[in-house]
Amino acid sequence: MLWLGIGIAVGALVVRAVTKRARSYTPQGLAASARDSAVGLVESVREFIDDVRDNMTEREAEINAAFADGDALDDELYPEGRQFR
């Protein structure tokens, strides 16, 4: 009887796993997968835009500070010299 109980339990787990996998290939399952992927993509793009904005703000502050001090930015932009611009 023990082995019969174990067999039934394993069979039930296998049926549940196969059913779950089969549902992922239905139109609703594919739509949910696409929605989840799109949400992840949108979130990644938002994070990228936030990073760009932060870096732009930081660089703008550096440029404003350099102009206020009267420093030239050419040395930072062209470390090899003016002739290579």
N, C-alpha and C positions, 0 to 999 in steps of 0.2 A: 504494500500500500504506500510505503514511503516513496518509492520510485514513481508510482503513478501520480502522486501529489506533486513531486518535483517536475515531472513531465508536463503536467497541466499548467503549472506556474510558468515554466519556461515557454511553453506554447503560447500562453496569454501574453507574455512580454514580447515575444516575436511578432504576434499579430498586431499588438499596439504599435510597435516600431514600424512595421510595414505600412500600416494604415496612416500613421503620421507622415511617413515619407511619401506615400501616394497622394495625400492631401496637398503636399507642397507643390505637386505638379498640376494641380487643378488651376483653372483660370483665377480663382480667388487667391490661391496660394502664390501664384506667380505675381499677381498684382500686389500682394502684401510684401513680397520680396523686393519688387521694384520700388515700392514706396519707401521701404526701409533704406534701400540703397540711395534713393534720391535725398532722403532726409540727411543721411551721412555726408553726401556730397555737398549739400547746401551748408551744413555746419562747417565743413572743411573750408569752403569758400569764405564764409563769414570770418573764421579765425584768420585766414590769410589776409583779408582786407583789414582786419583790426591790427595785425602785425605791421602791415604796410603803413597804415595811418600813424601808428606809434613811432615807427622809424622815420617817417616824413617829419613828424613834429620834432623829434630829436635832432634831425639834420638841419631843419629850419632854425632851431635855436642855436646850433653851432655856427651857421652862416651869419645869423644876426649878431652873434657875439663877435665874430671875426670882423664884420663890418664896423661894429661899434668901437673895436680896438684899433681899427685901421690896418689889420693884417691882410695879407694877400692869400687867397685860397689856391693860387696856382701851384704852390709847393705840394699841397695835398693831392690835387687832381692830377698833376703831371710831375711826379717825382724825378723823371728822367731829364727834365728841363723844358724850357719854352720852345726850343726848336723842333720838338717832336709832337707839337699840338696839331 
